[in-house]
Amino acid sequence: MKNVLIIEDDITLELMLKTWLSKQGFEVKSALSISEAKNAIKDFNPDLVISDLRLPDDSGISFLKWMKERDPEVVFIMMTGYADIQTAVESIRSGAFDYIAKPLNPDELLKKIKLASSSKKEVQKKKEIHFNEDISEYIKGNSIEYQRVYEYADLVAPTRLSVLIRGESGVGKEHIARLIHEKSERAKGPFVPVDCGVISRELAASDFFGHIKGSFTGAINNKTGHFIEANGGTLFLDEIGNLSMETQMQLLRALQEKVIKPVGGTKEIPVDVRIIAATNEDMEHALSDGYFRTDLYHRINEFLIYVPTLSECKDDIEQFALHFLKLANRDINKHVTEFDPQTMNYLKAYSWPGNIRELKNIIYRMVLISQSSSLTPDLLPENVIGKPMVTLSTLSLKNNNEKDRIEEALKISNYNKSKAAVLLNVDRKTLYNKMKLYNIKG
């Protein structure tokens, strides 16, 4: 590789990289934005692109995808902060050869460039092999608790009963809903998942039932809505406890009468939809406090399935971990073969508040940053090996009021909601819902 294109909006870092790489014998061009980079390659064909993840006019991943369509052989190294580790995974899935964390270590960068140069053809060959591997996205647990879940799923799948799946965030409720759909008489129909936690009260009717062009400001085209999309199949309502009372009433009517009317429409449309709902909310509390309609609850809860937490099924941790290792190797194009025995001991001993989703995310992160064929304990986050996470309970708080705790977490994290959620030890969806409940701006 000879020609290198640098995309970095920090002028000091951009100049430093350009000077340093030029001294290493590379022909270097640089750009401060995506638009500049696209102009630069009109008369400069880079063998290697080193791009920042966050750029003023678009993301590095967007340019990566554009560049790969133009020249699939170009090698791409993404520069990213440690806070963007999940996005670094996405960049590798999108075709990046590797990533390097800021602050940059020039020797580490040169090592990655040399590795990319010497193994370009071999990496491409291995990549094709890995992406062609037939690995299921899901794996079943063998514990008694999980087997009971699968037994209930098999039992209810052939029926027409509405199903309510309860369980903590990250336990795999959507996976169970898909199993029920795939084993039902509706398997050939659509499975439409809807995240009720992000549906606004103002647009809920349009999202669920569709709208007619011109029926309200912004309705520039007709929209079908989730019920029509799921017609003949299954509509999965994830975190249904987050719906407003007005939306609950509209949903109840649609389920009772099996017809919907698009916003701005005059004609009722018959629909044939099976409902599978899921929640991590305390529904009894929501019912008693009037946050959720009793009649709708009984309509969606014709059959209840509880999905256990990962800490209730610790005998399954090893097989889940091995499965996610295979998926990570495939998705990130790595060749990690095993867990160090002590690493597996730590995984089995950890409490897993984020359940299976947390386990998967941690293993993907470990595989991404691993430099060997074995996942060693030093790759684990500190909280997994027994060092406590920084949470609001370890910080100086004014009082124990939930609203004040959320506001202080946002202030401490400089209103970065992802970091605030970590401080509160909740997922981002829960944080958004609580902010909406308490009318917290940020």
N, C-alpha and C positions, 0 to 999 in steps of 0.2 A: 504494500500500500504506500502510495506516495502523496496523493492529494487529500488534504484534510480541511473540512469545513467546520468552523466553530460557531455555534449560535449561543450567545450569552449577553444579557442586557446589562450586566455589571461591567462597566467599561474597564475598571481596573483589572478584574479577573480575565476579561476578554483579551486585554493587551498582554497580560502576563502569560496566558496560554499560547497566544500567537507567537510571542518572542521565544518562549521555551521550546515549542514544537519546531519552530524554524531552525533553532540551533541543533535539533536532533536530526535535521536533514529532510524534514517534510516541507512540501509546498502547501502553504496555509492561506486560507481566506477566512474572514470572519464576518459575522452579521449580528446586529443587536436585536433583531426581530425576525419573525417568520417571513414577513413580506420581503425584507432585505435578503434573507437566505434564498428565497425563490428566485429573486433577481440575480443573485450571485451565481447560481448554478446554470444560468443560461449560457455562460462561456467558461464554466469551470465544472468539470465532472469529478466530484469527490469520490474517493475510495472509502473514506471514513467520515462520518458525521459525529461530532461531539456536541450535544445539545443540552441546554438547561431544560428542566421539566416545566418550569413556570416562566412564560415569556409575555411581554406586554400585549401582543395582539392575538395570541392563541397559545395552546399548550404544545410542549415538545412532542407529546404523543400524536397530536394531530399532524404535525409535520412528518413524524416517523411514518405514519400510515400513508401520507401523500407521497413521501419519498420512496417507500417500498413499492407502491403501485408504478411509479416512474422507473425505478431501478431496483429490482428485488435483490440484487447482489451487493448493494452498498452495505457497509458495516456501520452499525449505529451504537454509540455508547451514550447513555443518558446520565446527566448530572442531576443529583437530587439531594435534598436535605433528609435527615433521618426521619423527620415527621411524615415524609411522603413514601414510606416503605411499601405500602399497599399499592400505590400508583406505580412504583418501580416494578412491581410484579406485573402490572397491566402492560407496562412498556415492553417487557420481555415477551409477554404473550403476543404483543402486536408486532414482534419481529426484531427488537433490539438484541444485540449480541450480549450486552452486559450493562451494568450501571455502576456508577461510582458516587460515593457520598461526599458531600461537602462538609467541612473544608477539604479541598482536594490535596491528595498526596501525589506529587508529580511522579515519583518512582512507581507507585501503584498504578497510575494511569498508563505509564509507559509499558508496564508489564502486561496490562490488559490489551493494549494496542498490539504488542508483539504476539500475544497469544491469539488474538483475532486474525492477525496477518498469517501466522503459520498454520492455523487450523481452519481456515475459511471453508475450504471444500469439505473437510471432514466434519465440521460442525453442521454444515447444510445437510450432509448425508444422514447424520445421527438425528438431526431435527425431523427429517422426513420419517425416519423409523419410529421415533417417539410419538409423533402426532398421529401415526397410523395405528398405534396400539389401541386395542379395544378394551378400554377400562371403563366400567360403569361409574357414573358420578356418585352413586349411592351404594351403601353397604348396610346389611342388616345386622343388628346386634344379636348376640346369642344368649344374653341373660334372660332370666325368667320374666323380668319386667318388660323387656322389649318384645319377647315372644308373645306376651299377652296382648300387646298393642297390635302386632301383626295378625293375631288370631281374631281380634275384634274387627280389624280392617277387612279381613277376608269374609267375616260374617255379615257385615253391613253393606259391603260393596254391591252385591247383586240386587239389593232392595232399592226402593225409591225414597228411603228415609233421609231427611236432612241430618247432617252430622256436625257436631261441635267438637273441635279438638282443643283441649286445654293443655297448657304447659308453659314453662318459662321461655324467655327469649333465647333462641339459639338451639333448641332441642330438636328441630327438624319437623315442625308441624306441617309445612308445605309438602315435604317429602311424603308424609303419611297421607295427605290429601291426594297427591298424585297417585299413590298406590291404590287408593280406593277408586279413583276415576279409572285407572287402567284395568282394574278387575271388574268394572261395572259394565252394564249393557250399553253405556254411553262412551265406551273406550274409543270408538272411532270418531266421536264428536270432539269439539274443542275443550281444552282445559284453560280457563281464563283466570289467572291470579290477580287480585286487586288488593293493594296495600291501603286499607282504610285509614291508616295513620297519616297519610299525606293528602287525603281528599278534603278540600275546603268546603265549608258549608255553602258558599255561594255557587260553586260549580258542581256540587254533588249530584244534583238531578241530571245535569248534562252528562256527567261522567257515567252514571248508571243507565240512564234512559235515552241519551242522545239529545240532539236538538235540531231545529230547522234553521236553515240559513236566514240570518237577519232577525232571529228571535230575541237577541239581546246584543249589546255592544260587544264586539269581538267575535260574534258568530258569523264568520265570513264564508263558511261552508257548512253543509249538512254533516252531522256526526251521528254514528250509529249507537254508541254507548255499549257498556259492558254486557248488558242483558242480551242484546242482539248478537254481540260477538260470541257469547256462550250458548246461544240457542242450539238445542239438541245435545248439549254437553254439560259441563260442570263449571259453576262460578264459585271460585274460592275467595272468600272474604277474610283476608288476614287482618288480625287485630281489629275485629269488628266492634270491640268495646269503645273505640275512639270515635265512632260516628255520632253526629249531633242528634238531638231528639227529633228535629224536623226530618232529617234524612232517615232515621229509624222508622218514622211513620210512613214515609214514602216507600221504603223498602218492604215494610209489612204489607202494604196494600198490593204491591206487585206480586208478592209471594202468595197472598191469599187469593187474588183474582186471576193470577197467571196472565196478566196483560200489563203493558206499559204504554205510556204516552210521552213521546219526545217533547222537550221544552219547545213551546211555540206551535206544537202540532195539535190537530183536532181529532185525529183518528187513533183509536186504541189498537195496539199491535199485540197479538197473542204470542207468548213465549213459553218454551218448554226448557226449563233450566233446573238442574239439581244444585242445591246450595250446600257447600261445605264451608263452615266458618271456623275461625281459630282465634284464640285470645290468650294473652298472658295476664290479663286483668283479674282481679278478685271480683267475679261477677255477682256473687251474693251481696257484697258491699255495694256494688253499682246498682243493683236492684233495690236494695233497702234504702239507699240514699236518693233514688229517683234519677240516676244518670242513665239507666238503660230500661227500656220498656219491657215489662213482664210478658206481654203477649208476643212480642218479637222473640224474646229469649226462648219461650216454649216452642215457637215455630221453628227456630234453627236448631234446637236442642232435642231432636227426636231420638238421637243416639249420641251418647257422650263417650269420647276417648281421651284418656289422660296419657300424655307422653312423659315418661320419667326424665329426670335430670341426669346428666352424665355422672354426677357424683353418686347417684343411686345405682349405677350400673358399671362400677369400676372394673369389673372383669372384662368389659368390652373395650376398654381404653386401648389395649395393645393392638387389637385387630383394626380398630378405627385408625389408629396412628399409622400403622403399616399401609393401610389403604390410602390415606391422605399423602403418604410419602410417594406412592406410585403416581397419584394424580399430580403432585407437585413436580416430580421428575418429568412427566409428560408435558405439563403446561409451561414449565420454566426452562425446559431443555437442559436438565441437570442429570447427573449419574450418581446420586447418593444411594448407597445400597443398604444401609443399616442404621439402627440406633445404638449408640453406646449403652451398655447395660445400666450404667448409672443414670443416663438420660431417661431411659424408660422408667426407672424407679421414681424419678422426680415426677414424671408425667402421671404415674399411677397414684402418687401421694397427694397431688394437687387437688384443690376443691372444685375447680372448673365452674366459676360463677357464670361464665359465658357459654357453658355447655359445648355441644359438638362444634358449633360455629367458631368458638374460641380455640378449640383444639386444632381445627383445620387451619385457621389463620396463623397460629403459632408455628405449625409445621411448615407451612408455605414460607414463612419468614425465615425459619431455620435453614431450609433447603436453599433459599435464595442467597443467604450470606455465607453458607458453608463453603469452605475451601478444600474439603476432603470428601472421602466416600462415606464417612461416618458422622452422624449427628451427635456431637459431644455436648456435655452440660454447659460449657461456656457460651453456647448459642442460645440458651434458654433465657427468657426474660427474668429479671430478678425476682418478681413476685412468685414465679413458679418454683424457684429453688429455695424459697423460704424468706427472702428479703421482702418486707412489706411494700406494697405500692403506696405512693403518696395519694391519700384520699382526703376528703374533707374532715374525716374523723381525726386525722393527724395534723390538721392545720388549726390555727387560732381562729375560732368563729365567734361571731357576736352572740348568737343563740342557736337553738336547735330547730327553729322554725324552718319548714321545708322551703318556702319561698325565699327566705333570706339565705339559706344554704346554696340554692341555685344561683341567686344573684351574686353571691360572693365567689362561687366557682367560676362564673362568667367573668367577673372582674379579675380574678387571679390569672385566668387563662387569656386575658386581653380579648375576651369575647370570641375566642376560638371555640366553637361548639363541640368539636371533636375532643379537644383537650378537656373542656369542662365536663363532658360526659365521662371521661376517664377519671377525673377527680371525684365525681359523684358515684363512680362505680356503677353506671347505668349505660345502656346503649343510647345512640343518638336519637333514635325514634322516641324513646321514653322521655328524653330531655326535651325534645320538640313539643311533645304532648303536654308536659308539665309547664313549659313556658307559655303555651297557649292557654292552659287552664288558669294560670296565675296572671295572664296578660303581661308577661315579661318581655320587653323589647330587647333585641340584641342581634 
